[in-house]
Amino acid sequence: MRRFKIFWILLFFILFILPKQGSGEEIKQANCKYLNISNFLGIYDVNNFDNKLIASFDLFDESGPSSWTAIGVLDENGNLMKIQELGKKAKNNWIRKIIVDEKDNLIIGVGVVNYSYYTKWGLGWLVALDYNLKVKWDRSFLLGALTHFIDGDITDDDLLIAVGNTQYIRKDFPNSYCTLFDPVNGKNLKKEILPKPMDFFLNKGDGFYLLLTLESVSTYKLETDKPWLTVLDKKCKVINSIDLSYVKHLPIKEEEFSKYDYFATTYKNGLLIMRHDKGTHNVELFYIDLNNIHDKRFKYSYYTLKEDMCEINRVYSAKDKNSILYVGKVCSKEDIYQLKEITIENLPKVIFTMRWKVPAEFKLDSSSSEIFILNENKYILVSSGKENEKPIFCKILR
């Protein structure tokens, strides 16, 4: 009887456990091609809509050091269908975020225009296009010496909420701001100045947004070294503002910031902060429970994961917010990238791993590589070629 039980245990292990462990070890081949885009410098953001990709590209000026941006529409195989160059007269601009307003049939870009690398002066920039990439309206926005939009969203009330940072003259550190616009005509409806700069803007759901301050503590040498979380409603009203320095291991010394990359996403009913150590490549996870957004202190959990990614590019939550996906470059001389999907219950658990290799004929410049998760089963990588500087598009299927 004992031998019979051992036999069934071994059979179960062979049939069900081993295949799952081995499924992530297979290295798939990415399907790559060159993009037909001239003067390509890089890519800022990609959104997908109606089986098409809408992307913002950074383009360089052959006659000088300036750059400008373009919004392009591609099919999911990387074939460029349309492109619209923007802001060529007002150089040094970029679109940081692409928003698709399905109700009003608009593509909205948020970013910065007329940025000066010398004076650090710039204007927040909003531009709206129809699906044929015809510009419907174009707005610049000034609040201080350097104003730039970082992110945005279409609210439940069909308004455009756009957030960013600004720095006032004679002040040592910047503020963030929250603005509301009519997406149809670009009319500004509201602006709120917030006391902390922001690094991440996340849609929590239920009409609430999260502003997270992490890296700005070091970037702007703030008077306080405290990480900070601000909760907003969809009208830009501050609902809660929390000093997160009580979260164990989260606060670090200013000189240590260069060792880490930070990422943030929503997860279940809370906030997940990921910190990637660029030296050891290990990952720290901070989960903050936001069940009651009015609490003065949120419950939190802290975890660590051993990792072999030299670079992490993106961290997303799955559509149901019950798992976390992150992608990056494996520590290897070859261009090998990895996707991991994890859940956090009592401990982090890896539920899926996939690796893919870029074909040898495509030599990537890893410093310009960006990976975007279109959904849980489709991923794209866009990079410049290391040797010829041509833009490279790779499609990966799970």
MIKETI-906229 format. One record per residue (C-alpha): residue in three letters; x, y, z. Coordinates in steps of 0.25 Angstrom, whole numbers, plus 2048, in hexadecimal, padded with zeros to 3 digits. Example, Ala and Ser with C-alpha at 12.3 -4.5 7.8 and 13.67 -1.06 7.14 Angstrom:
+-----+-----+-----+-----+
! res !   x !   y !   z !
+-----+-----+-----+-----+
! ALA ! 831 ! 7EE ! 81F !
! SER ! 837 ! 7FC ! 81D !
+-----+-----+-----+-----+
END
This chain:
+-----+-----+-----+-----+
! res !   x !   y !   z !
+-----+-----+-----+-----+
! MET ! 800 ! 800 ! 800 !
! ARG ! 80B ! 80A ! 803 !
! ARG ! 812 ! 807 ! 7F6 !
! PHE ! 805 ! 809 ! 7EF !
! LYS ! 804 ! 817 ! 7F6 !
! ILE ! 812 ! 81B ! 7F2 !
! PHE ! 80F ! 817 ! 7E3 !
! TRP ! 803 ! 820 ! 7E2 !
! ILE ! 80B ! 82C ! 7E9 !
! LEU ! 817 ! 82A ! 7DF !
! LEU ! 80D ! 829 ! 7D3 !
! PHE ! 806 ! 836 ! 7D8 !
! PHE ! 813 ! 83D ! 7D9 !
! ILE ! 818 ! 839 ! 7CB !
! LEU ! 80B ! 83C ! 7C4 !
! PHE ! 807 ! 849 ! 7CB !
! ILE ! 812 ! 84F ! 7D3 !
! LEU ! 81E ! 84E ! 7CA !
! PRO ! 817 ! 853 ! 7BD !
! LYS ! 813 ! 860 ! 7C5 !
! GLN ! 821 ! 862 ! 7CA !
! GLY ! 828 ! 860 ! 7BD !
! SER ! 81E ! 868 ! 7B5 !
! GLY ! 825 ! 875 ! 7B8 !
! GLU ! 833 ! 870 ! 7B4 !
! GLU ! 830 ! 86F ! 7A5 !
! ILE ! 836 ! 87B ! 79E !
! LYS ! 82C ! 87F ! 793 !
! GLN ! 831 ! 887 ! 786 !
! ALA ! 82B ! 895 ! 785 !
! ASN ! 826 ! 899 ! 778 !
! CYS ! 82D ! 8A6 ! 775 !
! LYS ! 82E ! 8B0 ! 769 !
! TYR ! 833 ! 8BE ! 766 !
! LEU ! 829 ! 8C9 ! 767 !
! ASN ! 828 ! 8D3 ! 75B !
! ILE ! 829 ! 8E0 ! 764 !
! SER ! 834 ! 8EA ! 760 !
! ASN ! 83C ! 8F2 ! 76B !
! PHE ! 838 ! 8E8 ! 776 !
! LEU ! 83D ! 8EB ! 784 !
! GLY ! 834 ! 8E3 ! 78D !
! ILE ! 826 ! 8E0 ! 791 !
! TYR ! 81F ! 8E5 ! 79D !
! ASP ! 811 ! 8DE ! 79E !
! VAL ! 808 ! 8D4 ! 796 !
! ASN ! 7F9 ! 8D2 ! 798 !
! ASN ! 7F1 ! 8C8 ! 790 !
! PHE ! 7E3 ! 8CA ! 78B !
! ASP ! 7DB ! 8C2 ! 780 !
! ASN ! 7E6 ! 8B9 ! 77D !
! LYS ! 7F0 ! 8C4 ! 77B !
! LEU ! 7FC ! 8CA ! 782 !
! ILE ! 7FC ! 8D9 ! 785 !
! ALA ! 80A ! 8DE ! 788 !
! SER ! 812 ! 8EB ! 78B !
! PHE ! 81F ! 8EB ! 785 !
! ASP ! 82B ! 8F5 ! 788 !
! LEU ! 832 ! 8FA ! 77B !
! PHE ! 83F ! 901 ! 779 !
! ASP ! 842 ! 90E ! 771 !
! GLU ! 84D ! 90B ! 767 !
! SER ! 851 ! 91A ! 767 !
! GLY ! 853 ! 91B ! 776 !
! PRO ! 852 ! 915 ! 784 !
! SER ! 843 ! 918 ! 785 !
! SER ! 838 ! 90D ! 784 !
! TRP ! 829 ! 90C ! 783 !
! THR ! 81E ! 902 ! 783 !
! ALA ! 815 ! 8FA ! 77B !
! ILE ! 809 ! 8F1 ! 77D !
! GLY ! 807 ! 8E5 ! 774 !
! VAL ! 7FD ! 8DA ! 772 !
! LEU ! 803 ! 8CC ! 76F !
! ASP ! 7FC ! 8BE ! 76E !
! GLU ! 800 ! 8B3 ! 778 !
! ASN ! 80B ! 8AE ! 76E !
! GLY ! 812 ! 8BC ! 76F !
! ASN ! 80E ! 8C1 ! 761 !
! LEU ! 80D ! 8D0 ! 761 !
! MET ! 7FF ! 8D4 ! 75C !
! LYS ! 7FF ! 8E3 ! 760 !
! ILE ! 808 ! 8ED ! 766 !
! GLN ! 806 ! 8FC ! 76A !
! GLU ! 812 ! 904 ! 76E !
! LEU ! 80F ! 90E ! 779 !
! GLY ! 816 ! 91B ! 77F !
! LYS ! 821 ! 91D ! 774 !
! LYS ! 820 ! 92C ! 776 !
! ALA ! 821 ! 92B ! 785 !
! LYS ! 82D ! 921 ! 787 !
! ASN ! 831 ! 918 ! 792 !
! ASN ! 824 ! 912 ! 795 !
! TRP ! 81F ! 904 ! 798 !
! ILE ! 812 ! 8FD ! 79B !
! ARG ! 813 ! 8F5 ! 7A8 !
! LYS ! 805 ! 8EF ! 7A8 !
! ILE ! 7FC ! 8EA ! 79D !
! ILE ! 7ED ! 8EA ! 7A1 !
! VAL ! 7E2 ! 8E5 ! 799 !
! ASP ! 7D4 ! 8EC ! 79B !
! GLU ! 7CB ! 8E2 ! 795 !
! LYS ! 7BE ! 8EA ! 798 !
! ASP ! 7C3 ! 8F6 ! 790 !
! ASN ! 7CB ! 8EE ! 786 !
! LEU ! 7D8 ! 8F5 ! 78A !
! ILE ! 7E7 ! 8F2 ! 78C !
! ILE ! 7EC ! 8FB ! 797 !
! GLY ! 7FB ! 8FD ! 79A !
! VAL ! 801 ! 904 ! 7A7 !
! GLY ! 80F ! 908 ! 7A8 !
! VAL ! 818 ! 915 ! 7A7 !
! VAL ! 81B ! 91F ! 79C !
! ASN ! 826 ! 929 ! 79A !
! TYR ! 82F ! 923 ! 7A5 !
! SER ! 83C ! 929 ! 7A6 !
! TYR ! 848 ! 920 ! 7AB !
! TYR ! 84F ! 92C ! 7B0 !
! THR ! 845 ! 935 ! 7B7 !
! LYS ! 83C ! 929 ! 7BB !
! TRP ! 830 ! 931 ! 7B6 !
! GLY ! 825 ! 92A ! 7B0 !
! LEU ! 815 ! 92A ! 7AE !
! GLY ! 80C ! 91F ! 7B0 !
! TRP ! 806 ! 91A ! 7A3 !
! LEU ! 7F9 ! 913 ! 79F !
! VAL ! 7F5 ! 910 ! 791 !
! ALA ! 7E9 ! 908 ! 78C !
! LEU ! 7E7 ! 901 ! 77F !
! ASP ! 7DC ! 8FA ! 778 !
! TYR ! 7DE ! 8EB ! 773 !
! ASN ! 7E4 ! 8F0 ! 766 !
! LEU ! 7EE ! 8F8 ! 76E !
! LYS ! 7E9 ! 905 ! 76A !
! VAL ! 7EC ! 90F ! 775 !
! LYS ! 7DF ! 914 ! 77C !
! TRP ! 7E5 ! 91D ! 787 !
! ASP ! 7F3 ! 920 ! 78C !
! ARG ! 7F5 ! 927 ! 79A !
! SER ! 801 ! 92B ! 7A2 !
! PHE ! 800 ! 92D ! 7B1 !
! LEU ! 809 ! 936 ! 7BA !
! LEU ! 809 ! 935 ! 7C9 !
! GLY ! 818 ! 938 ! 7CD !
! ALA ! 826 ! 938 ! 7C7 !
! LEU ! 825 ! 929 ! 7C3 !
! THR ! 817 ! 924 ! 7C0 !
! HIS ! 816 ! 916 ! 7BA !
! PHE ! 80A ! 90C ! 7BA !
! ILE ! 80E ! 8FE ! 7BE !
! ASP ! 801 ! 8F6 ! 7BD !
! GLY ! 7F2 ! 8F7 ! 7BB !
! ASP ! 7E5 ! 8EF ! 7BA !
! ILE ! 7D7 ! 8F1 ! 7B5 !
! THR ! 7CE ! 8F1 ! 7C2 !
! ASP ! 7C0 ! 8EA ! 7C4 !
! ASP ! 7BA ! 8F8 ! 7C1 !
! ASP ! 7C1 ! 8F8 ! 7B3 !
! LEU ! 7CB ! 903 ! 7B7 !
! LEU ! 7DA ! 903 ! 7B5 !
! ILE ! 7E2 ! 903 ! 7C2 !
! ALA ! 7F1 ! 907 ! 7BF !
! VAL ! 7FB ! 907 ! 7CA !
! GLY ! 80A ! 90C ! 7CA !
! ASN ! 815 ! 913 ! 7D1 !
! THR ! 819 ! 922 ! 7D1 !
! GLN ! 824 ! 92A ! 7D8 !
! TYR ! 822 ! 938 ! 7DC !
! ILE ! 82D ! 942 ! 7DC !
! ARG ! 835 ! 944 ! 7E9 !
! LYS ! 82F ! 937 ! 7EE !
! ASP ! 839 ! 92B ! 7F1 !
! PHE ! 82F ! 921 ! 7ED !
! PRO ! 823 ! 91F ! 7E4 !
! ASN ! 814 ! 91D ! 7E6 !
! SER ! 80B ! 913 ! 7DF !
! TYR ! 7FE ! 918 ! 7D9 !
! CYS ! 7F1 ! 911 ! 7D5 !
! THR ! 7E8 ! 917 ! 7C9 !
! LEU ! 7DB ! 915 ! 7C3 !
! PHE ! 7D8 ! 917 ! 7B4 !
! ASP ! 7CC ! 916 ! 7AB !
! PRO ! 7D2 ! 90B ! 7A1 !
! VAL ! 7CA ! 910 ! 795 !
! ASN ! 7D0 ! 91E ! 795 !
! GLY ! 7DB ! 91E ! 79F !
! LYS ! 7D5 ! 929 ! 7A8 !
! ASN ! 7DB ! 929 ! 7B6 !
! LEU ! 7D0 ! 927 ! 7C0 !
! LYS ! 7D9 ! 926 ! 7CD !
! LYS ! 7E7 ! 926 ! 7D2 !
! GLU ! 7EC ! 922 ! 7E0 !
! ILE ! 7FA ! 924 ! 7E5 !
! LEU ! 7FE ! 919 ! 7EE !
! PRO ! 80A ! 91A ! 7F9 !
! LYS ! 812 ! 90E ! 7F4 !
! PRO ! 818 ! 90A ! 7E7 !
! MET ! 814 ! 8FD ! 7E1 !
! ASP ! 81A ! 8F1 ! 7DA !
! PHE ! 80F ! 8E8 ! 7D8 !
! PHE ! 800 ! 8EB ! 7D4 !
! LEU ! 7F7 ! 8DE ! 7D6 !
! ASN ! 7E8 ! 8DC ! 7D4 !
! LYS ! 7E3 ! 8D5 ! 7E0 !
! GLY ! 7D5 ! 8D3 ! 7DB !
! ASP ! 7C8 ! 8D7 ! 7E2 !
! GLY ! 7CB ! 8E6 ! 7DD !
! PHE ! 7D8 ! 8E7 ! 7E5 !
! TYR ! 7E6 ! 8EA ! 7E0 !
! LEU ! 7F4 ! 8E8 ! 7E7 !
! LEU ! 800 ! 8F2 ! 7E6 !
! LEU ! 80D ! 8EB ! 7EC !
! THR ! 81A ! 8F2 ! 7EF !
! LEU ! 826 ! 8E9 ! 7EF !
! GLU ! 832 ! 8ED ! 7E6 !
! SER ! 82F ! 8FC ! 7E7 !
! VAL ! 834 ! 8FC ! 7F5 !
! SER ! 842 ! 8FA ! 7EF !
! THR ! 840 ! 901 ! 7E2 !
! TYR ! 83C ! 90E ! 7E8 !
! LYS ! 843 ! 90D ! 7F5 !
! LEU ! 837 ! 910 ! 7FD !
! GLU ! 838 ! 915 ! 80B !
! THR ! 831 ! 908 ! 810 !
! ASP ! 836 ! 8FA ! 80B !
! LYS ! 828 ! 8F4 ! 80E !
! PRO ! 820 ! 8EC ! 803 !
! TRP ! 812 ! 8F1 ! 802 !
! LEU ! 805 ! 8ED ! 7FD !
! THR ! 7F9 ! 8F6 ! 7F9 !
! VAL ! 7EB ! 8F1 ! 7F6 !
! LEU ! 7E3 ! 8FA ! 7EC !
! ASP ! 7D5 ! 8F9 ! 7E8 !
! LYS ! 7D1 ! 8FB ! 7D9 !
! LYS ! 7CF ! 90A ! 7DB !
! CYS ! 7DE ! 90C ! 7E0 !
! LYS ! 7D9 ! 90D ! 7EE !
! VAL ! 7E3 ! 907 ! 7F9 !
! ILE ! 7DC ! 8FC ! 801 !
! ASN ! 7E9 ! 8F8 ! 809 !
! SER ! 7F7 ! 8FB ! 80A !
! ILE ! 800 ! 8F1 ! 811 !
! ASP ! 80F ! 8F1 ! 815 !
! LEU ! 814 ! 8E3 ! 811 !
! SER ! 821 ! 8E3 ! 819 !
! TYR ! 81A ! 8DA ! 823 !
! VAL ! 81B ! 8CF ! 819 !
! LYS ! 827 ! 8C7 ! 81D !
! HIS ! 832 ! 8C6 ! 813 !
! LEU ! 82C ! 8D0 ! 80A !
! PRO ! 833 ! 8DD ! 80E !
! ILE ! 842 ! 8DD ! 80A !
! LYS ! 84D ! 8E7 ! 80A !
! GLU ! 84F ! 8F1 ! 7FF !
! GLU ! 85C ! 8EB ! 7FA !
! GLU ! 856 ! 8DD ! 7F9 !
! PHE ! 84B ! 8E1 ! 7EE !
! SER ! 855 ! 8DF ! 7E2 !
! LYS ! 855 ! 8D0 ! 7E6 !
! TYR ! 846 ! 8CE ! 7E3 !
! ASP ! 83B ! 8CF ! 7D9 !
! TYR ! 82D ! 8D1 ! 7DE !
! PHE ! 820 ! 8CC ! 7D8 !
! ALA ! 812 ! 8CD ! 7DD !
! THR ! 804 ! 8C7 ! 7D9 !
! THR ! 7F7 ! 8C4 ! 7DF !
! TYR ! 7F5 ! 8B6 ! 7E4 !
! LYS ! 7E7 ! 8B1 ! 7EA !
! ASN ! 7E2 ! 8BC ! 7F2 !
! GLY ! 7F0 ! 8C2 ! 7F5 !
! LEU ! 7FD ! 8C8 ! 7F0 !
! LEU ! 809 ! 8C0 ! 7ED !
! ILE ! 817 ! 8C6 ! 7ED !
! MET ! 822 ! 8BF ! 7E7 !
! ARG ! 831 ! 8C2 ! 7E9 !
! HIS ! 83B ! 8BC ! 7E0 !
! ASP ! 84A ! 8BB ! 7E5 !
! LYS ! 852 ! 8BE ! 7D9 !
! GLY ! 85E ! 8B7 ! 7E0 !
! THR ! 859 ! 8AA ! 7E6 !
! HIS ! 84D ! 8AA ! 7DC !
! ASN ! 844 ! 8A6 ! 7E7 !
! VAL ! 836 ! 8AC ! 7E9 !
! GLU ! 82F ! 8B2 ! 7F5 !
! LEU ! 820 ! 8B2 ! 7F5 !
! PHE ! 817 ! 8BC ! 7FE !
! TYR ! 808 ! 8B9 ! 7FE !
! ILE ! 800 ! 8C4 ! 804 !
! ASP ! 7F2 ! 8C1 ! 807 !
! LEU ! 7E8 ! 8CC ! 803 !
! ASN ! 7DB ! 8C6 ! 808 !
! ASN ! 7D8 ! 8D2 ! 810 !
! ILE ! 7DE ! 8DE ! 808 !
! HIS ! 7DB ! 8E7 ! 814 !
! ASP ! 7E4 ! 8E0 ! 81E !
! LYS ! 7F0 ! 8E8 ! 823 !
! ARG ! 7F8 ! 8DB ! 823 !
! PHE ! 7F7 ! 8D0 ! 819 !
! LYS ! 7FA ! 8C2 ! 81B !
! TYR ! 806 ! 8BD ! 813 !
! SER ! 80E ! 8B0 ! 810 !
! TYR ! 81C ! 8AF ! 80C !
! TYR ! 822 ! 8A4 ! 803 !
! THR ! 82F ! 8A1 ! 7FC !
! LEU ! 832 ! 899 ! 7EF !
! LYS ! 83F ! 894 ! 7E9 !
! GLU ! 83F ! 898 ! 7DB !
! ASP ! 849 ! 897 ! 7CF !
! MET ! 844 ! 8A3 ! 7C7 !
! CYS ! 84F ! 8AE ! 7C5 !
! GLU ! 844 ! 8B7 ! 7C0 !
! ILE ! 835 ! 8B8 ! 7C3 !
! ASN ! 82D ! 8C0 ! 7B9 !
! ARG ! 81F ! 8C0 ! 7BD !
! VAL ! 816 ! 8BB ! 7C8 !
! TYR ! 807 ! 8B9 ! 7C6 !
! SER ! 7FB ! 8B3 ! 7CD !
! ALA ! 7F3 ! 8A9 ! 7C6 !
! LYS ! 7E5 ! 8AE ! 7C1 !
! ASP ! 7DE ! 8A8 ! 7CD !
! LYS ! 7E9 ! 8AE ! 7D6 !
! ASN ! 7EB ! 8A0 ! 7DC !
! SER ! 7F9 ! 89E ! 7D7 !
! ILE ! 805 ! 8A6 ! 7D4 !
! LEU ! 80E ! 8A6 ! 7C7 !
! TYR ! 81C ! 8AB ! 7C5 !
! VAL ! 825 ! 8AA ! 7B9 !
! GLY ! 834 ! 8AD ! 7B7 !
! LYS ! 841 ! 8A9 ! 7B2 !
! VAL ! 848 ! 89D ! 7B8 !
! CYS ! 857 ! 89E ! 7BC !
! SER ! 85D ! 898 ! 7AF !
! LYS ! 866 ! 89C ! 7A4 !
! GLU ! 85A ! 899 ! 79A !
! ASP ! 84E ! 8A1 ! 799 !
! ILE ! 845 ! 898 ! 7A2 !
! TYR ! 839 ! 89E ! 7A8 !
! GLN ! 82F ! 898 ! 7B3 !
! LEU ! 821 ! 899 ! 7B7 !
! LYS ! 81D ! 895 ! 7C5 !
! GLU ! 80F ! 894 ! 7CB !
! ILE ! 80D ! 894 ! 7DA !
! THR ! 803 ! 894 ! 7E5 !
! ILE ! 804 ! 898 ! 7F3 !
! GLU ! 7FC ! 891 ! 7FE !
! ASN ! 804 ! 88D ! 80A !
! LEU ! 811 ! 88D ! 801 !
! PRO ! 814 ! 891 ! 7F3 !
! LYS ! 812 ! 885 ! 7EA !
! VAL ! 816 ! 885 ! 7DB !
! ILE ! 80B ! 87F ! 7D3 !
! PHE ! 811 ! 881 ! 7C5 !
! THR ! 81F ! 884 ! 7BF !
! MET ! 822 ! 886 ! 7B0 !
! ARG ! 82F ! 889 ! 7A9 !
! TRP ! 831 ! 88E ! 79B !
! LYS ! 83E ! 891 ! 793 !
! VAL ! 83F ! 89C ! 789 !
! PRO ! 845 ! 896 ! 77C !
! ALA ! 854 ! 898 ! 77A !
! GLU ! 853 ! 8A1 ! 76E !
! PHE ! 84C ! 8AB ! 776 !
! LYS ! 856 ! 8B2 ! 780 !
! LEU ! 84F ! 8BA ! 78A !
! ASP ! 853 ! 8C6 ! 791 !
! SER ! 84E ! 8C2 ! 79F !
! SER ! 84E ! 8D0 ! 7A4 !
! SER ! 843 ! 8D4 ! 79A !
! SER ! 83B ! 8C7 ! 79B !
! GLU ! 82C ! 8C8 ! 7A0 !
! ILE ! 823 ! 8BC ! 7A3 !
! PHE ! 814 ! 8BE ! 7A3 !
! ILE ! 809 ! 8B4 ! 7A8 !
! LEU ! 7FD ! 8B6 ! 79F !
! ASN ! 7F6 ! 8AB ! 7A6 !
! GLU ! 7F9 ! 89E ! 7AE !
! ASN ! 7FC ! 897 ! 7A1 !
! LYS ! 803 ! 8A1 ! 798 !
! TYR ! 810 ! 8A9 ! 79A !
! ILE ! 818 ! 8B2 ! 791 !
! LEU ! 826 ! 8B7 ! 792 !
! VAL ! 82B ! 8C4 ! 78B !
! SER ! 83A ! 8C8 ! 78B !
! SER ! 844 ! 8CE ! 782 !
! GLY ! 84F ! 8C6 ! 77B !
! LYS ! 85C ! 8C6 ! 782 !
! GLU ! 864 ! 8C7 ! 774 !
! ASN ! 85A ! 8CE ! 76B !
! GLU ! 851 ! 8D5 ! 774 !
! LYS ! 845 ! 8D1 ! 76D !
! PRO ! 838 ! 8CF ! 775 !
! ILE ! 836 ! 8C0 ! 778 !
! PHE ! 828 ! 8BA ! 77B !
! CYS ! 826 ! 8AD ! 781 !
! LYS ! 819 ! 8A5 ! 784 !
! ILE ! 818 ! 89B ! 78F !
! LEU ! 80C ! 891 ! 791 !
! ARG ! 80A ! 88A ! 79E !
+-----+-----+-----+-----+
END
